Amino acid sequence: MIHKIPSMGRYDHRAHAGNAGDVWKHFLLLESADWLLKDSGRLIYLESHCGRPHYLLKAPGEWEGGTGRIWHFLPSLKAFAYFKILSELNPSSAFAPSGLLYPGSARQIRELARSRGADLQAEIWDINPDVAASWQDFLSEEASLSSRLRTGICFHQADGFSGLLSYLSRPSSDPSPGLLFIDPPYVEAQDAVLAEKLLQKAREGGWIVLWWYMTDMMTAPANLDTLELEFAPAGLDGGRWKGAGVAVAGPKGDQLSHLLHSLGRSMREFIRILKSDRI
């Protein structure tokens, strides 16, 4: 389903798809969603700035410092949901990441839910009309294949900061885990402020929230748990960026603490593999 509000967007993620920052944020996003789905057959997913369903990686590109740096030893990473999805979407690209079909975050969540046989309710936002057209094509093609493949994704061509606010209230009778991914383009000075307000409101509403940021930009709130990666020591090349991070928030309690413990364990193992299997 597509909801359109005419507007013009300025940010285009195509030049950045699959780069070092994408690797880190998508790794943690998929580990979080996978953890939430272990005890549930349904996930409610919101995303503030989703980008396209997928991208085709061609040389030269920023992906060469991210996905390209780790694709060579993908077999050792398939235990992680993110890399398993990349591998399954590109079965003939074992040693040639150029030409790789790289899924955006919302499509990755959809692929994960499908692999687990889980029900997905996804509401995603992006203001760019070209992104809206790409989702229209993707969802129309899927719907025409088979009703079995309908994904429960609803795209909104609008500002995600304000658009998803009305979706943060859920019936207390619904036990399904809720995951909000805040991935601002950082093209406006107020993006970081709006992201923090959205995060706090979502946390109060009982959502698990992940907020992606570049460490160089100093946008992460000081009072949140953050998982950061410095690119160079891990064998990645972020260009002018030294590293990236994901802030994790949610209502205080066992669910958040257990998720953070799981993410910490996955993060340490991932970094160990990156450092021991340098290309």
C-alpha positions as CSV (number, residue, x, y, z in Angstrom):
1,M,0.0,0.0,0.0
2,I,1.3,3.5,-0.9
3,H,0.2,6.7,0.8
4,K,1.4,9.8,-1.2
5,I,1.7,13.4,-0.1
6,P,3.5,15.4,-2.9
7,S,6.8,16.8,-1.8
8,M,10.4,17.0,-2.9
9,G,13.2,15.2,-1.2
10,R,16.9,16.2,-1.3
11,Y,18.7,13.1,0.0
12,D,19.5,10.1,-2.2
13,H,20.9,7.0,-0.6
14,R,21.9,5.3,-3.8
15,A,25.5,6.7,-3.6
16,H,25.9,5.4,-0.1
17,A,24.1,2.0,-0.2
18,G,26.1,-0.9,1.2
19,N,28.8,1.4,2.7
20,A,30.5,0.9,6.0
21,G,27.7,2.8,7.9
22,D,25.1,0.6,6.2
23,V,26.9,-2.6,7.2
24,W,26.9,-1.6,10.9
25,K,23.4,-0.2,11.2
26,H,21.8,-3.0,9.2
27,F,23.7,-5.7,11.1
28,L,22.4,-4.3,14.4
29,L,18.9,-3.7,13.1
30,L,18.5,-7.3,11.9
31,E,20.0,-8.7,15.0
32,S,17.4,-6.7,17.0
33,A,14.5,-7.8,14.9
34,D,15.6,-11.4,14.9
35,W,15.8,-11.3,18.7
36,L,12.4,-9.8,19.0
37,L,10.9,-12.5,16.7
38,K,12.3,-15.4,18.6
39,D,9.4,-15.3,21.0
40,S,6.8,-13.9,18.7
41,G,5.2,-14.7,15.4
42,R,4.5,-11.1,14.6
43,L,6.4,-7.8,14.5
44,I,5.2,-4.3,14.2
45,Y,7.9,-2.2,12.4
46,L,8.1,1.6,11.9
47,E,10.8,3.4,10.0
48,S,11.2,7.2,9.7
49,H,13.3,7.5,6.5
50,C,13.3,4.2,4.7
51,G,14.9,4.8,1.2
52,R,14.4,2.4,-1.6
53,P,13.5,-1.3,-1.4
54,H,16.9,-2.2,-2.9
55,Y,19.9,-0.9,-4.7
56,L,22.2,-2.3,-7.4
57,L,25.8,-1.9,-6.3
58,K,28.2,-0.9,-9.1
59,A,31.9,0.1,-9.1
60,P,33.1,2.6,-8.2
61,G,31.0,3.2,-5.0
62,E,31.1,3.6,-1.3
63,W,30.0,0.0,-0.9
64,E,33.5,-1.0,-1.8
65,G,34.6,0.1,1.7
66,G,31.8,-1.7,3.4
67,T,30.0,-4.6,1.9
68,G,32.8,-5.1,-0.6
69,R,35.4,-5.4,2.2
70,I,33.5,-8.3,3.9
71,W,31.8,-10.1,1.1
72,H,34.9,-12.3,0.5
73,F,34.4,-14.2,3.8
74,L,30.6,-14.1,3.8
75,P,30.4,-17.8,4.7
76,S,31.7,-17.1,8.2
77,L,29.0,-14.5,8.8
78,K,25.9,-16.3,7.7
79,A,24.9,-17.1,11.3
80,F,23.9,-13.4,11.5
81,A,20.5,-12.6,10.0
82,Y,21.8,-9.6,8.0
83,F,24.4,-11.6,6.1
84,K,22.1,-14.6,5.6
85,I,19.6,-12.3,3.8
86,L,22.3,-10.7,1.7
87,S,23.6,-14.2,0.7
88,E,20.1,-15.5,-0.1
89,L,19.2,-12.5,-2.3
90,N,22.5,-12.9,-4.2
91,P,23.1,-16.7,-4.6
92,S,25.3,-16.3,-7.7
93,S,27.5,-13.5,-6.3
94,A,29.7,-15.5,-3.9
95,F,32.9,-13.8,-4.9
96,A,31.7,-10.8,-6.9
97,P,30.0,-8.1,-4.9
98,S,29.9,-5.7,-7.8
99,G,26.4,-6.1,-9.2
100,L,25.1,-7.1,-5.8
101,L,21.4,-6.5,-5.1
102,Y,21.5,-4.7,-1.8
103,P,18.2,-4.5,0.1
104,G,17.2,-1.4,2.1
105,S,16.4,-1.7,5.7
106,A,12.6,-2.2,5.3
107,R,13.1,-4.9,2.8
108,Q,15.6,-6.6,5.0
109,I,13.0,-6.7,7.8
110,R,10.5,-8.1,5.4
111,E,12.9,-10.8,4.3
112,L,13.6,-11.7,7.9
113,A,9.9,-12.0,8.8
114,R,9.3,-14.1,5.7
115,S,12.1,-16.5,6.6
116,R,10.7,-16.9,10.1
117,G,7.1,-17.4,8.8
118,A,6.2,-14.3,10.9
119,D,3.5,-11.8,10.3
120,L,4.8,-8.3,9.6
121,Q,3.0,-5.0,10.0
122,A,5.4,-2.3,8.6
123,E,4.7,1.4,8.3
124,I,7.5,3.2,6.5
125,W,8.2,6.8,5.5
126,D,10.2,8.7,3.0
127,I,9.6,12.1,1.5
128,N,11.3,11.5,-1.8
129,P,8.9,10.9,-4.8
130,D,11.5,8.7,-6.5
131,V,11.6,6.5,-3.5
132,A,7.8,6.4,-3.4
133,A,7.8,5.2,-7.1
134,S,10.3,2.5,-6.3
135,W,8.1,1.1,-3.5
136,Q,5.1,1.3,-5.7
137,D,6.8,-0.8,-8.3
138,F,8.1,-3.3,-5.7
139,L,4.9,-3.8,-3.8
140,S,2.8,-4.0,-7.0
141,E,5.1,-6.7,-8.4
142,E,4.9,-8.7,-5.2
143,A,1.2,-8.4,-4.9
144,S,0.8,-9.7,-8.5
145,L,2.9,-12.8,-7.8
146,S,0.8,-14.4,-5.1
147,S,-1.4,-13.4,-2.2
148,R,0.9,-15.5,-0.1
149,L,3.7,-13.0,-0.6
150,R,1.9,-9.9,0.6
151,T,4.1,-8.4,3.2
152,G,2.0,-6.0,5.2
153,I,4.2,-3.0,4.2
154,C,2.6,0.4,3.9
155,F,4.7,3.2,2.4
156,H,4.0,6.8,3.3
157,Q,5.4,9.6,1.1
158,A,5.7,12.1,3.9
159,D,7.9,13.4,6.6
160,G,8.7,10.5,8.9
161,F,9.4,12.6,12.0
162,S,5.8,13.8,12.2
163,G,4.0,11.2,10.1
164,L,4.6,8.2,12.4
165,L,3.7,9.9,15.6
166,S,0.1,8.8,15.4
167,Y,1.3,5.2,15.0
168,L,3.2,5.1,18.3
169,S,0.0,4.4,20.3
170,R,-0.9,0.7,20.3
171,P,-3.7,-1.2,22.2
172,S,-2.4,-2.6,25.5
173,S,-4.0,-5.9,24.5
174,D,-1.5,-6.3,21.6
175,P,1.5,-8.3,22.8
176,S,3.4,-8.1,19.5
177,P,6.9,-6.5,19.8
178,G,7.2,-3.1,18.3
179,L,10.5,-1.9,16.7
180,L,11.1,1.7,15.5
181,F,14.1,2.5,13.4
182,I,15.1,6.2,13.2
183,D,17.5,6.8,10.3
184,P,17.6,10.5,9.6
185,P,19.3,11.9,6.4
186,Y,20.8,14.7,8.5
187,V,20.3,17.2,5.8
188,E,18.6,19.7,8.1
189,A,20.1,21.1,11.3
190,Q,17.0,20.1,13.3
191,D,17.1,16.4,12.3
192,A,19.0,15.3,15.4
193,V,16.6,17.2,17.7
194,L,13.5,15.8,16.0
195,A,15.0,12.3,16.1
196,E,15.6,12.6,19.9
197,K,12.0,13.8,20.5
198,L,10.7,10.9,18.4
199,L,12.8,8.4,20.3
200,Q,11.7,9.6,23.7
201,K,8.0,9.5,22.7
202,A,8.4,6.0,21.3
203,R,10.2,4.8,24.4
204,E,7.4,6.1,26.6
205,G,5.0,4.2,24.4
206,G,6.7,0.9,25.0
207,W,8.7,0.6,21.7
208,I,12.1,-0.7,21.2
209,V,13.9,2.1,19.3
210,L,17.1,2.0,17.3
211,W,18.6,5.4,16.2
212,W,21.5,5.4,13.7
213,Y,24.1,8.1,13.6
214,M,27.7,8.8,12.4
215,T,30.0,9.1,15.4
216,D,31.7,12.1,13.8
217,M,28.5,14.1,14.0
218,M,28.1,13.9,17.8
219,T,24.3,13.4,17.5
220,A,23.8,10.6,20.0
221,P,22.1,11.5,23.3
222,A,24.4,11.0,26.3
223,N,21.8,9.1,28.3
224,L,21.3,6.2,25.9
225,D,23.0,2.8,25.4
226,T,25.0,3.1,22.2
227,L,26.8,0.5,20.1
228,E,29.6,2.0,18.1
229,L,32.0,0.8,15.5
230,E,35.2,2.5,14.4
231,F,35.6,1.5,10.8
232,A,39.4,1.3,10.2
233,P,40.3,-1.1,13.1
234,A,37.6,-3.4,11.8
235,G,39.0,-3.4,8.3
236,L,36.3,-1.2,6.8
237,D,36.7,2.1,5.0
238,G,34.1,4.8,5.8
239,G,35.8,7.5,3.6
240,R,35.7,10.8,5.5
241,W,33.7,9.1,8.4
242,K,35.6,7.5,11.2
243,G,32.7,5.4,12.5
244,A,29.0,4.8,13.1
245,G,26.8,3.9,16.0
246,V,23.3,2.9,16.9
247,A,21.6,4.1,20.0
248,V,19.2,1.6,21.6
249,A,16.2,2.6,23.8
250,G,13.1,1.2,25.2
251,P,11.0,0.9,28.4
252,K,13.2,-0.1,31.3
253,G,12.9,-3.8,32.1
254,D,14.0,-7.3,31.2
255,Q,13.2,-7.0,27.5
256,L,15.6,-4.1,26.9
257,S,18.4,-5.4,29.1
258,H,18.2,-8.9,27.5
259,L,18.2,-7.3,24.0
260,L,21.3,-5.2,24.8
261,H,23.0,-8.3,26.2
262,S,22.3,-10.2,23.0
263,L,23.4,-7.3,20.8
264,G,26.6,-6.9,22.7
265,R,27.4,-10.6,22.3
266,S,26.6,-10.4,18.5
267,M,28.6,-7.2,18.1
268,R,31.7,-8.7,19.8
269,E,31.6,-11.8,17.6
270,F,31.1,-9.8,14.5
271,I,34.0,-7.5,15.2
272,R,36.2,-10.6,16.1
273,I,35.4,-12.1,12.7
274,L,36.2,-8.8,10.9
275,K,39.5,-8.4,12.7
276,S,40.6,-12.0,12.2
277,D,39.6,-12.4,8.6
278,R,41.0,-9.3,7.0
279,I,40.7,-9.1,3.3
